[in-house]
Amino acid sequence: MVHKFPDDFVWGTATAAYQIEGAANEDGRGESIWDRFSHIPGNVWNNQNGDVACDHYHRYKEDVQILKEMGVKGYRFSISWPRVIPDGTGKINQKGVDFYNNLIDELLRQGIQPFVTLYHWDLPQALQDRGGWTNRDTTDYFAEYAQQMFKQYGDRVKHWITHNEPWCTSFLGHAIGVHAPGLKDFSAALLAAHNVLLSHGKAVEVFRQMGLDGKIGITLNLTPSYPASNSADDLQAATISDGFSNRWFLDPVFKGQYPDDMVKVFGTFAKIPEIQESDMKLISSNIDFLGINYYSRSLVKHNPDAQFGVETLKPEGQYTDMDWEVYPQGLYDLLLRIKKDYGDIDLYITENGAAFKDVVENDQIDDIDRLNYLKKHFEKAAEAIRDGVKLKGYFVWSLMDNFEWAFGYSKRFGLIYVDYETQRRLWKKSARWYKDVIANNSVD
Ligand SMILES: OC[C@@H]1[C@@H](O)[C@H](O)[C@@H](O)c2nc(CNc3ccccc3)cn21
């Protein structure tokens, strides 16, 4: 069966600054928390880091040429805050600003729409030294940074994403500790989450005040939670899992309040942040679209000995190299749920993709698992559009293999293979297939 997409559907790919740029100490770039974190032995697989990565800072024209040949309509990338404002506030680094000017101009020359993420986890270390996201002042520094970026690029960039995955910024970085800045303090994580959301609201307010022609949104990683049975305990476990993964961020952004049930759950063992009068109104400022990063689902059951009384199961089925279950139905269910529970807002899949082990033979990479993963998810996206969801675009994670955070370069998500020894880029089978999907605007 052929799954056709709307004529104006934005097919694209996504990346992030720290994962691809390299040039970590070049042209005035300041240190980020990921530079600091990745250079601490033990934090990243094989003690790898993003000092060089895919050397995109020097190779961006070649990479844009690949995007052009792939035929993408949009390209989602992030700006490295410390590259443009090395201390996080104050002085601008003109060479850093020029890099993104050149990238944006190159994309537009090739007829590709830039979708810009302001924050994809690489906080300037100078701000971390002042408390980072646990310091409410950082919300103002973020608004200052956003205003500068809107001023520099707002004439050409028409789609802005304030934050990538506040859940990861907060919980992976401040509670679990596997991401920068590597804290293990749940109360700090809740405070960071609040300040990240508040900074989102302040950036949206600045964007509106500047009267720019464009659209602004936020990207959330959302994981639909399914109960292992219809027992009251398992249903409650799925509700708590949904609250922790999804509603802690969806409710403030779209309803202007934290979910009561989760305030009670978190409040039993952590400090709920103090909320000032105007905070929730700012956080729930009207946005133009929601970016959704979908990778997999959670299947859960009640277990009184597990955190929050929720045990995550590992059902039979196919798993990616990240050990994430391949579950395309979860994308359909998630999209319909967002429309039902949070409103009929424009949606973009700002990330979906899979890591599988790639084998290079005679410069060919037959990544059929990744191709089939994408095919199944594209089909579910088409079904969601058929059933009334305003899905406007889809960005595959990722354009190219890159630095996969604590996993270093050991996990490959790219449509394009990167040989890190030579920096050669090689088209995988999935990339050639994706080019055809875009050309036909359909999945067969
Ligand atoms: O892991 C693949 C990508 C990563 O490279 C991106 O920078 C990031 O935006 C990203 N988010 C997810 C999904 N979120 C998630 C959250 C907790 C645990 C595992 C994945 C996957 N990915």
The ligand as a MOL file (V3000), in Angstrom:
LIG
                    3D

  0  0  0     0  0            999 V3000
M  V30 BEGIN CTAB
M  V30 COUNTS 22 24 0 0 0
M  V30 BEGIN ATOM
M  V30 1 O 19.9230 9.0020 21.1450 0
M  V30 2 C 19.6940 9.5100 19.8700 0
M  V30 3 C 19.2570 10.9690 19.9590 0
M  V30 4 C 20.3810 11.9020 20.4170 0
M  V30 5 O 21.5240 11.7510 19.6170 0
M  V30 6 C 19.8250 13.3400 20.3340 0
M  V30 7 O 20.8180 14.3200 20.5820 0
M  V30 8 C 18.7060 13.5390 21.3440 0
M  V30 9 O 17.9000 14.6570 21.0140 0
M  V30 10 C 17.8750 12.2910 21.4880 0
M  V30 11 N 16.8120 12.1310 22.2660 0
M  V30 12 C 16.4360 10.8430 22.1720 0
M  V30 13 C 15.2790 10.2490 22.8880 0
M  V30 14 N 15.2960 10.6160 24.2600 0
M  V30 15 C 15.7410 9.7360 25.2350 0
M  V30 16 C 15.5630 10.0950 26.5510 0
M  V30 17 C 15.9960 9.2610 27.5490 0
M  V30 18 C 16.6420 8.1070 27.2570 0
M  V30 19 C 16.8290 7.7700 25.9280 0
M  V30 20 C 16.3730 8.5780 24.9070 0
M  V30 21 C 17.2530 10.1970 21.3040 0
M  V30 22 N 18.1360 11.1170 20.8890 0
M  V30 END ATOM
M  V30 BEGIN BOND
M  V30 1 1 1 2
M  V30 2 1 2 3
M  V30 3 1 3 4
M  V30 4 1 3 22
M  V30 5 1 4 5
M  V30 6 1 4 6
M  V30 7 1 6 7
M  V30 8 1 6 8
M  V30 9 1 8 9
M  V30 10 1 8 10
M  V30 11 2 10 11
M  V30 12 1 10 22
M  V30 13 1 11 12
M  V30 14 1 12 13
M  V30 15 2 12 21
M  V30 16 1 13 14
M  V30 17 1 14 15
M  V30 18 1 15 16
M  V30 19 2 15 20
M  V30 20 2 16 17
M  V30 21 1 17 18
M  V30 22 2 18 19
M  V30 23 1 19 20
M  V30 24 1 21 22
M  V30 END BOND
M  V30 END CTAB
M  END
